[in-house]
Amino acid sequence: MELSGHEVTTVAEAGWAGVKNGALLQLAATRFEVLLTVDRNLEYQQNYSSLTIAVIVVDAPSNDVEVLRPLMPKVLEALPKAKPGVVTHVHG
């Protein structure tokens, strides 16, 4: 993906496929500073205030690379502002 200068790993690449959202956030927090997702429902399913990871939700109609690629400049702008325990939205 278009996030040069950042380590990017998919859930599948990390070996976490099938891990439920709460456990996924905890696992991701042990290895990453930010979780980037297109799951808009995740925000309403978890309590973020105690997390040590920031979450960026990309509001996109799908997770297709061709749909997400044009949004990466906005994601890059949001990354330095993302705070642990806070959900940040990036809109298309």
N, C-alpha and C positions, 0 to 999 in steps of 0.2 A: 504494500500500500504506500501511499505518498506521505510518509511521516519520517522523512530522513532525519537522522540525529536522535531517533528514539528506538528503543527495543520494542518490537511489535510481535506478539505471539497470539495465535488464535486459541480458543478454549480447547479445540481438538489437538492442536500441536502441543499444548501443555499437558495433555493426557487427562483433561478434566471433563470430557464429553459425558453427559448424563448426570453431572453433579448439579444439585439443585441450587437455586439462587443464593440463599443465605450461606451455604457452605462454599459456594463458588466465590462469593465476596471475601470470605475469610481466607480461602486459599490464595486468591489473587493478592490480597493485602500482604501476604508473606513474601511476595516476589516482585510486586509492582507498586507504583505510586498512583496509577490511574487505571481504571477499568473503562474501556470505551465500548459502548453497546448501542444497538438499535432497538433494544427491548424497552419500549416506553412504559410497559406495565411494571417493570422491575422497581421503579421509583415508589410505587404504591404498595409493594409487597414486602419491603424491608425497612428497618430503622437504621438510618445512616449516621446518626449523630455520634455513635460510639466507634465508627469505623476509622481505620488508619489509612484508608484508601479513598481517593477522590473518584467520582463517577461522572463520566460525560456521556449523555444520551444524545445520539445523533438522530434527529427527527427526520427520517427518510422513509419513503414508501416501501423500500425493500433493503436487504443486505447485499444486493448485487454490487459487485465491484464497480461496474460502470455507473451505477447510481451514486455510490459513496465517493468515488474519486473526486468529483467536483466540490464536495464538501470538505475535503481535507485542509484547504487553506484556513477555513473557519475553525476546524479542530485544532490546527496548529496555533491559532490565536488564543483559543480557550485553554490549552494545556498549561501555560505558565500561571494562569489565574485560578486553575482548579484547586480546590482545597479539600483536605481529608474530611470525610463525613458530610460532604455537600454534593448535591447533584447539580450539574451544569448542563444546560440544553444547548445544542447547536442546531440551528434551523437552516433549511435549504433555501 
